[in-house]
Amino acid sequence: MRITFVQGALAPALLVLVCGAALGCPGKDGEDTDTDVTTDATLGTTTGTDGASAPSTTIEPTTTDATGTTEDTLGTTTMEVDSRCECVETWSFGSDSYSCVKGSCGILNGRCEGGDPDTGDGECVFTGVSEEKIDCALDRLIAGEVGFGAEWSYTSNGGFTSSGGWVTIVDSDRTAVMRRWWWLDLGGEETSAGLVRLKDAAYFEGCKAEPDLEARFDCLIGWTDDEPDALCDEEGTASDI
């Protein structure tokens, strides 16, 4: 969550503080009293001509949380986001939660057509994804180069249920950021968007060797054995109600 707080102007409040302490303010006729008052530029100390100091107001400069550094300077709060999360839209669900370019392979939109759409019973036929698109995504995961890896979706029961996921490689050691989600009727759930380790290149080469297209798709979407941590955000839900 990105939050910015802006504190109101401080100068009027300091003027009230100084006047309330009866250190010398303009009278009703506009003339000044004979006591000089200076206010330290740090907005912390008020000093009279006798060298005495009035109670000071302190502004804490820095706080830190797990996502980065929060700096508070005169009421303005800024937050640093982990650079590996720069493409994650934390307020969006599923596919929409990745905002950067997804590459030329396209989304692998698998479908299960046939069977009973109300119960899910019966055989269905896997359609919707070409061999070229699957192999394009597999080649990216084999190479393990930093950049977007793959995105998939799968629908069944006439669109009553669906699932999906995306993964982007953020380090040459096959570290990646990913998210998965599931949708049933009018509501859905998603994992956090966070770090996982991709399986090695040999695994995806094995996927590519699968002669059956559905088996190749199922192999690809099993790109890690890890559950994503909460680097970018936490688990979430969505609803069409």
Buried (B, 14 or more C-beta within 10 A) or exposed (E): EEEEEEEEEEEEEBEEBBEEBEBBBEEEEEEEEEEEBEBEEEBEBBBBEEEEEBEEBEEEEEEEEEBEEBBBEEEEBBBEEBEBBEBBBBEBBBBEBBEEEBBEBBBBBBBBEBBEBEEBEEEBEBEBBEEEBBBBBBEBBBEBEEBBBBBBBBBBBBEEBBBBBBBBBBEEEBBBBBBBBBBEEEEBBBBBBBBBBBBEEEBBEEBBEBEEBBEBBBBBBEBBEBEBBBBBBEEBEBEEE
